[in-house]
C-alpha cells in the first residue's frame, strides 16, 4: 500500500508540473501579445485604452482566484476545478479571435476566469501531494517555482514569435490547443484515499498566525520588488546609462538575466532544502536580507561612475533572484504545512489575491513612484532591513523559549 501511495504521489507530481508548465507558458504567452492585439486591427484601441483594459483584466484575476478557491474546496475537487478552468480558457481563446467586439471582450474575461481556477487549484493539488511528507515541501515548491519560471519565459518568447510571423489568430489558436492538452492532463491527476486522512486535521491558532504572517510577508516582498523594478526602469532610461552601454541593456535584457540567475539557483536550492528542510521563517529572513542588499546596490548606482553602474545593476538582479528563491517557495511551503487541507485552495487563493493586491495598490501612484523612484527604493531597503531584523529576532526568541521549556520539562 505504501509503495502504491508513493507511486501515485510521484505520478501526480509529474502530471501537475507538466500541467503547470503548459498553463504558465500559455498565460504569459497571451499576456505578451494581448496589448498588441488590442491596439492592432482587431480592436484598434489607443495605447492608453489597451493598457487600461489590461489593468482591469489583471485586477479581475484577484476575484477569479477567490472563485477558484471556492470551487476547489466547496463545490468541486481540485481536479474538476482544473478541468473546468481549462475548458473556460479554451472558450475564451476562441471568443477572443471572433470578429465581434463584445465577444472578444467576453473572451478576455473568460481567459482570466479560467486562469483563476487553474492557478489556485494547481497549487493546492500540488501541495496536497506532500501533505504527509512535509520535509519535502521546501524542495517541492522550489522545483514548482522552477517549472513556473521556465514556462513563463518560454511562453513569452514562443507566442511573441508566432504572433509576429503568423498573426494573433494563430497565437490564440495555439493557446486553445495547448489548453485542450491541459484539460486532458487534469484527468490524470489522482485524488486518492489520502484525502480522507486530511479531513481529520485541525487548524490551531498558531497555524493561522504562521500562514497569515507568511502571506503578508510575501505581499510586502512583491510590493518592494515592484519598487526596485521601477527604479531599475528609471536607471535604464537614463541618458548617461544608454550613452555608455547603448540600448542593448534594456528591461527585457534584465528580465532575461533574472531568468538565467533564478533557474540554477532554484535547482541548487531545491537540492539543498532536501537536507535543510526546517526553519522556513529563518529562510524568509535571509530572503529579506538579500532583498535589502539588492536595493542597497540599486540606490548606490547614482553614487558611482556610469561605467561601474552595470555591475551594480547586475548584482542587484542576482540578489533579487536569491531573495525570491528564499521567500517564494518558503511561503507556499508554510501555507501547505499549517493549513487544514480542506481549505488549502482558499488559502492559496488568499495568498495570490493579497500578494497581487499589494502590488496593484501601487498602480495609482505609478507616476509619483517613478518620479521619486530612488526615494521609494531607499524606503523599500529600510523596510526589508527592518523585516530581516524582526524575523531573525522572532526565530531565535522562539528557539530560546522552546529550549527553556524543554529544559524545565526535563528537570521536572
PLY file of the C-alpha trace (Angstrom):
ply
format ascii 1.0
element vertex 412
property float x
property float y
property float z
element edge 411
property int vertex1
property int vertex2
end_header
0.00 0.00 0.00
2.84 2.40 0.92
4.56 1.79 -2.42
1.28 2.41 -4.27
0.82 5.72 -2.45
4.39 6.80 -3.33
3.81 5.77 -6.97
0.58 7.78 -7.15
2.24 10.79 -5.49
5.23 10.78 -7.87
2.91 10.38 -10.87
0.75 13.25 -9.63
3.82 15.46 -9.16
4.99 14.87 -12.73
1.49 15.43 -14.18
0.91 18.63 -12.21
4.34 20.06 -13.06
3.77 19.36 -16.76
0.32 20.93 -16.50
1.83 23.93 -14.70
4.49 24.38 -17.39
1.90 24.40 -20.19
-0.54 26.65 -18.28
2.09 29.26 -17.34
3.51 29.14 -20.87
0.08 29.96 -22.30
-0.84 32.53 -19.67
2.37 34.54 -20.04
2.28 33.97 -23.80
-1.19 35.51 -24.05
-0.11 38.33 -21.74
2.82 39.11 -24.05
0.57 39.64 -27.07
-2.63 40.98 -25.50
-1.91 44.71 -25.65
-0.53 44.44 -29.19
-3.65 42.50 -30.19
-5.92 45.23 -28.78
-4.12 48.11 -30.50
-3.88 46.18 -33.78
-6.53 45.58 -36.39
-8.70 43.51 -34.07
-9.93 46.34 -31.81
-7.88 49.36 -32.97
-7.62 50.81 -29.47
-5.19 53.51 -28.41
-2.23 52.58 -26.22
-3.91 54.18 -23.20
-7.18 52.30 -23.75
-5.39 48.97 -24.24
-3.26 49.43 -21.10
-6.36 50.45 -19.10
-8.26 47.30 -20.17
-5.16 45.21 -19.44
-5.11 46.69 -15.93
-8.80 45.85 -15.40
-8.22 42.27 -16.55
-5.23 41.94 -14.21
-7.27 43.18 -11.24
-10.10 40.79 -12.21
-7.62 37.95 -11.59
-7.82 38.73 -7.84
-11.54 37.91 -7.86
-11.22 34.85 -10.10
-8.63 33.30 -7.77
-11.14 33.59 -4.90
-13.77 31.98 -7.16
-11.22 29.23 -7.92
-10.68 28.69 -4.20
-14.42 28.37 -3.54
-14.88 25.90 -6.40
-11.83 23.85 -5.41
-12.72 23.50 -1.73
-16.52 23.68 -1.52
-18.10 22.99 -4.93
-15.79 20.71 -6.92
-12.48 18.98 -6.25
-9.14 20.47 -7.36
-9.05 18.05 -10.28
-12.52 19.02 -11.56
-11.86 22.72 -10.99
-8.66 22.48 -13.08
-10.61 20.73 -15.85
-13.35 23.39 -15.71
-10.76 26.18 -15.77
-9.07 24.70 -18.83
-12.39 24.42 -20.70
-13.31 28.03 -19.83
-9.97 29.33 -21.15
-10.43 27.34 -24.39
-13.79 29.06 -24.87
-12.16 32.39 -24.03
-9.38 31.94 -26.62
-11.95 31.11 -29.30
-14.10 34.15 -28.43
-11.05 36.43 -28.34
-10.40 35.97 -32.07
-14.03 36.34 -33.22
-14.71 39.49 -35.28
-17.45 40.68 -32.89
-16.22 43.21 -30.34
-18.29 42.22 -27.31
-17.37 38.55 -27.83
-13.70 39.49 -27.92
-14.01 41.23 -24.55
-16.01 38.27 -23.23
-13.16 36.04 -24.41
-10.64 38.10 -22.40
-12.83 37.81 -19.29
-13.20 34.04 -19.74
-9.43 33.64 -20.06
-8.95 35.42 -16.72
-11.78 33.44 -15.09
-10.34 30.12 -16.23
-6.82 31.19 -15.20
-8.05 31.95 -11.68
-9.48 28.45 -11.36
-6.38 26.83 -12.82
-3.80 28.74 -10.81
-5.01 28.16 -7.25
-6.26 24.61 -7.83
-2.98 23.57 -9.43
-1.13 24.99 -6.42
-3.42 23.21 -3.95
-3.30 19.88 -5.81
0.49 20.06 -5.88
0.73 20.92 -2.19
-1.57 18.06 -1.15
0.87 15.63 -2.76
3.34 16.42 0.01
1.00 16.83 2.95
2.11 13.56 4.54
5.82 14.08 3.76
6.27 17.72 4.74
10.05 17.61 4.85
9.97 17.68 1.03
7.76 20.79 0.82
10.62 23.34 0.54
12.27 21.38 -2.28
8.97 20.61 -3.97
7.95 24.25 -4.21
11.43 25.25 -5.34
11.01 22.96 -8.33
7.43 24.23 -8.72
8.88 27.75 -8.99
11.50 26.46 -11.41
8.89 24.99 -13.77
6.75 28.13 -13.43
9.66 30.39 -14.44
10.67 28.19 -17.37
7.06 28.07 -18.61
6.65 31.85 -18.33
9.95 32.51 -20.13
9.21 30.06 -22.96
5.64 31.34 -23.34
6.68 34.97 -23.72
9.18 34.08 -26.45
7.07 31.49 -28.29
3.84 33.49 -28.52
5.65 36.70 -29.49
7.42 34.93 -32.37
4.33 33.01 -33.56
2.07 36.08 -33.40
4.60 38.29 -35.19
5.21 35.81 -38.03
1.78 34.22 -38.44
-0.67 36.60 -36.77
-2.52 36.87 -33.48
-5.27 34.48 -34.55
-2.76 31.66 -34.71
-1.35 32.76 -31.33
-4.72 32.44 -29.61
-5.46 29.27 -31.59
-2.22 27.71 -30.37
-3.16 28.66 -26.81
-6.57 26.98 -27.21
-4.93 23.75 -28.43
-2.47 23.74 -25.51
-5.35 24.31 -23.06
-7.04 21.24 -24.55
-3.88 19.31 -23.59
-4.02 20.89 -20.10
-7.65 19.79 -19.68
-6.77 16.25 -20.73
-3.78 16.21 -18.37
-6.02 17.21 -15.46
-7.88 13.90 -15.89
-4.65 12.08 -14.98
-4.49 13.72 -11.53
-5.28 11.16 -8.86
-7.27 12.18 -5.78
-6.83 9.05 -3.70
-7.72 7.79 -0.25
-5.10 10.02 1.38
-7.68 12.77 1.16
-9.62 11.04 3.98
-6.60 11.46 6.26
-6.55 15.19 5.54
-10.11 15.72 6.78
-9.27 14.88 10.40
-6.57 17.57 10.70
-7.26 20.57 12.93
-6.07 24.13 12.39
-4.60 25.64 15.55
-4.40 29.36 16.36
-0.62 29.22 15.83
-1.13 27.69 12.40
-3.43 30.54 11.37
-0.85 33.04 12.65
2.02 31.39 10.72
0.03 31.30 7.47
-1.20 34.89 7.87
2.30 36.23 8.61
3.80 34.28 5.68
1.16 35.56 3.23
1.64 39.20 4.27
5.43 38.85 4.15
5.07 37.58 0.59
2.82 40.53 -0.32
5.33 43.01 1.17
8.18 41.29 -0.68
6.45 41.64 -4.06
5.50 45.26 -3.38
9.15 46.10 -2.55
10.24 44.07 -5.59
7.97 46.28 -7.72
9.60 49.43 -6.31
13.02 48.05 -7.22
11.79 47.26 -10.72
10.52 50.82 -11.16
13.88 52.31 -10.17
15.66 49.86 -12.50
13.49 51.18 -15.35
14.46 54.75 -14.46
18.17 53.84 -14.48
17.91 52.00 -17.81
16.22 55.02 -19.43
18.84 57.46 -18.12
20.68 59.20 -20.95
24.11 58.71 -19.35
23.45 54.97 -18.97
22.17 54.50 -22.53
25.04 56.64 -23.82
27.57 54.38 -22.09
26.01 50.98 -22.86
23.64 51.64 -25.75
20.09 50.29 -25.95
21.14 46.62 -25.76
20.97 46.78 -21.94
17.18 47.07 -21.70
14.48 45.95 -19.29
13.96 42.88 -21.48
17.65 42.03 -21.14
17.41 42.41 -17.34
14.36 40.14 -17.19
16.25 37.53 -19.20
19.24 37.91 -16.89
16.96 37.37 -13.88
15.75 34.14 -15.53
19.33 32.95 -16.12
20.14 33.59 -12.46
17.00 32.16 -10.93
16.92 28.81 -12.79
20.25 27.44 -11.47
19.61 29.00 -8.04
16.24 27.22 -7.78
17.87 23.90 -8.76
20.58 24.37 -6.13
18.03 25.48 -3.55
15.73 22.55 -4.32
18.59 20.13 -3.68
19.82 21.92 -0.53
16.35 22.06 1.04
16.21 18.25 0.98
18.89 18.38 3.67
17.93 21.66 5.36
14.16 21.35 5.35
13.37 23.13 8.63
13.12 26.81 9.67
11.07 28.28 6.83
10.83 31.67 8.58
14.61 31.75 9.00
14.97 31.23 5.24
12.47 34.04 4.64
14.60 36.26 6.91
17.62 35.55 4.68
15.41 36.33 1.67
14.64 39.81 3.01
18.34 40.25 3.82
19.16 39.58 0.14
16.33 41.94 -0.86
17.85 44.69 1.30
21.29 44.05 -0.26
19.77 44.24 -3.75
18.13 47.59 -3.06
21.31 48.85 -1.38
23.18 48.14 -4.62
20.42 49.81 -6.60
20.45 53.00 -4.52
24.25 53.22 -4.84
24.15 53.36 -8.65
23.64 57.13 -8.58
26.81 57.48 -6.47
29.18 55.55 -8.75
30.69 56.22 -12.15
28.41 55.38 -15.08
30.80 52.70 -16.36
30.50 50.87 -12.99
26.70 51.11 -12.83
26.17 47.98 -14.95
27.97 45.85 -12.33
25.72 47.28 -9.60
22.63 46.63 -11.71
23.62 43.01 -12.45
24.45 42.36 -8.78
21.02 43.79 -7.91
19.36 41.26 -10.24
21.41 38.46 -8.67
20.44 39.40 -5.09
16.78 39.77 -6.12
16.87 36.26 -7.61
18.41 34.97 -4.36
15.70 36.73 -2.36
12.97 35.19 -4.50
14.18 31.61 -4.06
14.39 32.09 -0.28
10.93 33.67 0.03
8.60 32.40 -2.72
8.88 28.62 -2.19
9.08 29.01 1.62
5.82 30.96 1.82
4.00 28.29 -0.21
5.59 25.62 1.98
4.29 27.35 5.13
0.79 27.71 3.67
0.62 23.98 2.94
2.31 22.93 6.19
-0.05 24.84 8.50
-3.36 24.87 6.59
-6.14 22.37 7.01
-6.18 20.78 3.53
-9.95 21.05 3.36
-9.35 24.80 2.99
-6.00 24.72 1.20
-7.33 26.04 -2.12
-8.92 29.03 -0.37
-5.63 29.63 1.47
-3.78 29.62 -1.87
-6.41 31.97 -3.32
-5.95 34.33 -0.37
-2.17 34.17 -0.82
-2.46 35.08 -4.51
-5.11 37.77 -4.01
-3.31 39.56 -1.16
0.11 39.40 -2.88
-1.33 40.84 -6.09
-3.40 43.47 -4.23
-0.29 44.94 -2.55
1.36 45.36 -5.95
-1.86 46.61 -7.57
-2.26 49.30 -4.87
0.92 50.90 -6.19
-0.62 51.36 -9.68
-2.48 54.65 -8.96
0.81 56.04 -7.61
2.90 54.78 -10.53
3.79 58.24 -11.90
4.69 59.57 -8.45
6.70 56.43 -7.61
8.51 56.70 -10.96
9.45 60.35 -10.31
10.63 59.55 -6.76
11.89 56.04 -7.53
15.23 56.48 -5.71
13.46 57.60 -2.52
10.97 54.72 -2.66
13.78 52.24 -3.33
15.62 53.56 -0.27
12.43 53.23 1.84
12.00 49.69 0.49
15.56 48.88 1.58
14.84 50.20 5.09
11.62 48.15 5.29
13.36 44.98 4.06
16.15 45.51 6.60
13.65 46.02 9.43
11.75 42.86 8.49
15.05 40.94 8.35
15.96 42.00 11.90
12.46 41.28 13.26
12.36 37.82 11.67
15.80 36.86 12.97
14.77 38.02 16.45
11.45 36.18 16.29
13.08 32.93 15.13
15.82 32.97 17.78
13.49 34.05 20.60
11.12 31.23 19.71
14.02 28.75 19.77
15.17 30.12 23.12
11.64 29.80 24.51
11.24 26.21 23.28
14.68 25.23 24.61
13.81 26.65 28.04
10.53 24.76 28.08
12.32 21.52 27.20
14.89 22.09 29.98
12.15 22.77 32.53
10.28 19.64 31.45
13.41 17.50 31.75
14.17 18.82 35.27
10.65 18.07 36.47
0 1
1 2
2 3
3 4
4 5
5 6
6 7
7 8
8 9
9 10
10 11
11 12
12 13
13 14
14 15
15 16
16 17
17 18
18 19
19 20
20 21
21 22
22 23
23 24
24 25
25 26
26 27
27 28
28 29
29 30
30 31
31 32
32 33
33 34
34 35
35 36
36 37
37 38
38 39
39 40
40 41
41 42
42 43
43 44
44 45
45 46
46 47
47 48
48 49
49 50
50 51
51 52
52 53
53 54
54 55
55 56
56 57
57 58
58 59
59 60
60 61
61 62
62 63
63 64
64 65
65 66
66 67
67 68
68 69
69 70
70 71
71 72
72 73
73 74
74 75
75 76
76 77
77 78
78 79
79 80
80 81
81 82
82 83
83 84
84 85
85 86
86 87
87 88
88 89
89 90
90 91
91 92
92 93
93 94
94 95
95 96
96 97
97 98
98 99
99 100
100 101
101 102
102 103
103 104
104 105
105 106
106 107
107 108
108 109
109 110
110 111
111 112
112 113
113 114
114 115
115 116
116 117
117 118
118 119
119 120
120 121
121 122
122 123
123 124
124 125
125 126
126 127
127 128
128 129
129 130
130 131
131 132
132 133
133 134
134 135
135 136
136 137
137 138
138 139
139 140
140 141
141 142
142 143
143 144
144 145
145 146
146 147
147 148
148 149
149 150
150 151
151 152
152 153
153 154
154 155
155 156
156 157
157 158
158 159
159 160
160 161
161 162
162 163
163 164
164 165
165 166
166 167
167 168
168 169
169 170
170 171
171 172
172 173
173 174
174 175
175 176
176 177
177 178
178 179
179 180
180 181
181 182
182 183
183 184
184 185
185 186
186 187
187 188
188 189
189 190
190 191
191 192
192 193
193 194
194 195
195 196
196 197
197 198
198 199
199 200
200 201
201 202
202 203
203 204
204 205
205 206
206 207
207 208
208 209
209 210
210 211
211 212
212 213
213 214
214 215
215 216
216 217
217 218
218 219
219 220
220 221
221 222
222 223
223 224
224 225
225 226
226 227
227 228
228 229
229 230
230 231
231 232
232 233
233 234
234 235
235 236
236 237
237 238
238 239
239 240
240 241
241 242
242 243
243 244
244 245
245 246
246 247
247 248
248 249
249 250
250 251
251 252
252 253
253 254
254 255
255 256
256 257
257 258
258 259
259 260
260 261
261 262
262 263
263 264
264 265
265 266
266 267
267 268
268 269
269 270
270 271
271 272
272 273
273 274
274 275
275 276
276 277
277 278
278 279
279 280
280 281
281 282
282 283
283 284
284 285
285 286
286 287
287 288
288 289
289 290
290 291
291 292
292 293
293 294
294 295
295 296
296 297
297 298
298 299
299 300
300 301
301 302
302 303
303 304
304 305
305 306
306 307
307 308
308 309
309 310
310 311
311 312
312 313
313 314
314 315
315 316
316 317
317 318
318 319
319 320
320 321
321 322
322 323
323 324
324 325
325 326
326 327
327 328
328 329
329 330
330 331
331 332
332 333
333 334
334 335
335 336
336 337
337 338
338 339
339 340
340 341
341 342
342 343
343 344
344 345
345 346
346 347
347 348
348 349
349 350
350 351
351 352
352 353
353 354
354 355
355 356
356 357
357 358
358 359
359 360
360 361
361 362
362 363
363 364
364 365
365 366
366 367
367 368
368 369
369 370
370 371
371 372
372 373
373 374
374 375
375 376
376 377
377 378
378 379
379 380
380 381
381 382
382 383
383 384
384 385
385 386
386 387
387 388
388 389
389 390
390 391
391 392
392 393
393 394
394 395
395 396
396 397
397 398
398 399
399 400
400 401
401 402
402 403
403 404
404 405
405 406
406 407
407 408
408 409
409 410
410 411
